[in-house]
């Protein structure tokens, strides 16, 4: 195989299950590769929601301080290479193919999942890039996720919600126990909310992992258009509002700063770099607002795909004034709580277009529309593609309206393509007031 596309197609067929949590397969392959744990600081971030934002803040601030950072996230929106970033660029196709070839030669009869191939490639690419730090986002859960084969210097759990219950458990406590599996003995455990199951604190104490909790070991406060952070060693005032939009982003930014504070002895970060990192951070489709122009409606992109994320989306919509209606183009996978998502947004959306999602976990737009219609009073329609949904919503929208495209990454990614093809992404971004 010579191309990245061929390798990715091949990897989808290697394992009979798309998701098969466990670390034994990875450890076997890593031993064959003679791989060693990184000798530079590693931050691992888990959470039902918010982990992408916290990871982005950590990487952005470290880069602003002049460090070379490798970031591993998932899934991607449009380009597989988005998952692996080496300092200020995406991994190249050539680097990925070289890593895949090494993994294939080492794995023997071990059947890796698509995500396990992905994680292993990230480790090999980062190892070769001579970085100063790694920021790793957990794919699912924590304890048995492929990323957890790396021993983090700082482990972050941002939030706990009911998601992936068939794999992680049916209660918040069970899910928290899985996510707390990223904690390591004697190494800092950072919690992103004061409203997390107590089992996380108990797990950290059992390991002797120093706890960092909001409102206790660290705190933040808003001060007009800026905010301040106070931790064990850092006291930062007059910090700019995070570039990512939404009230929850202050908590996410503070959580990231609390994690970075634990690395201060090895990676000092001046206050100016924290401020610059907050201003410069970028993360596509986390309440990303494309401002109106030329008598066109506002577009908003968000990967909210579970009830907790939908509640945050509803909060952000309420905080962003609109003189018109809010129209939704939505696609949610079959294993997600679509009814809970619709209920969370019941009072925020005036019309729905439900679209098909592809793949083994996909759901038809008609099936989603039936579920949504049971939860909302607004009109609900079904269409078969992202392009059709975006076109239908735009056809019904006035210049004062806004169109929210949200749900699965499989929906928001193609929506970005559609918007780019219609020259929307060049519009300036709006901000919450």
C-alpha angles and dihedrals in degrees: 000000000000107000132066090234092057092050093050092049090049093051093056089064101045098085127041091225126055089210120034110154119210141100103226095088092050093048091053092053094043090053090052088051090050087233121173131201111267116265092211127078117286127195116196119194126198132172143124090249134005098035093113091053094047091048090050092051092049093051095042094051093046090049090049087055090056100258125137107238133189116207126195118191138156152253109016127225103213111343126043088218089069087079095068120045123179108203103295102357144055118257111267124243089241092055091049094048091049090051092046091052091053092048093048092051091050102042098070107176095349109121109216126195121235091257093047090054087049095051094045091051090052091053092050094045092049092047090055094045096067095228132180097223144001126221111196125188116206113237100209131354109331117239095068099024116120092240090062091072084083116078106232123214089209123024120197128195107189104180144343124222139151105276135126087018093163088065105028106034138271100263133062089240093054092048091047090053090055093049092045087060088088091069116108130206112271094358126113120272113200121197119203098204139035088221100071129122112275091235089081093061090045091052092050093049092048089056095043088241110158108244124226112191129175112253092019116049092013136013140181134199135191118240110186108290093349137053140210135223127208122187140151093290108002125071108179123180134179092029113169121247110269115263090233111087126240141061091262090063092075090060091045092050092048090050090053092049090050089054093048091049088065090061095049095112091057102027111027113200120196119220091248090059091051090053093046092048091053091050095045101043116124129192121161122230099008096128089317109180123204107198121231121261138166093020092304128134125255116262123213124190123198134161093214103149105156133052096260092052090044090056090053089048090052090050091051092048090053090050094052108072117229129184093198141040129301113232122191133212104191139178124175129180120247094248093057128091097254092168090056091049092051092047091052090054097038094113096037104059129063100191136011134211110190117200139195120265119205134224136047091309094043127128128202120246089238092055092048092047091054090052094046093046090060091058105040139050095212122098114277125199133180125223130173103231145030091244091052091048094049092046093048094050092046090050090057097041128101122209089261094054128089129216118214116200108193148149128059124030083236087067104038094048094057089043088059089053091050093048092047090050088053092047096246101126092069090068118106118259121250125222134217116258 
